[in-house]
């Protein structure tokens, strides 16, 4: 696993400044602020500190990979390229949710919706699309 991770912290619009202050206070590096979210870098200690100390963000997410994906084949090729064996035990399974913004990949095919019909919680991995880019 890498020593530093890129982390994403979505927040309510208007709370970005306060969240930025909170991130600086706990020592986050390379903080970037955009509408409704902040991205920053840190190691395992920063992941724990962010989860325990950030009060104005909705959750802290780990960005595993970002890549171009304009088709579902490209999407899942990118997901399969992630070294999951370094991140999860061999018997791990998880549902996948998705959202898109100006993307051709607007809806996951039915056979890829393992968690379909169940409410997604904060621990559910999420695929985010913006145009032809996908973030996992």
Beta strands, then each sheet from edge to edge (+ up, - down):
strand 1: 5-10
strand 2: 29-34
strand 3: 37-42
strand 4: 61-63
strand 5: 66-68
strand 6: 96-101
strand 7: 125-130
strand 8: 133-135
sheet 1: 2+ 3- 1+ 4-
sheet 2: 5+ 8- 7+ 6+
end
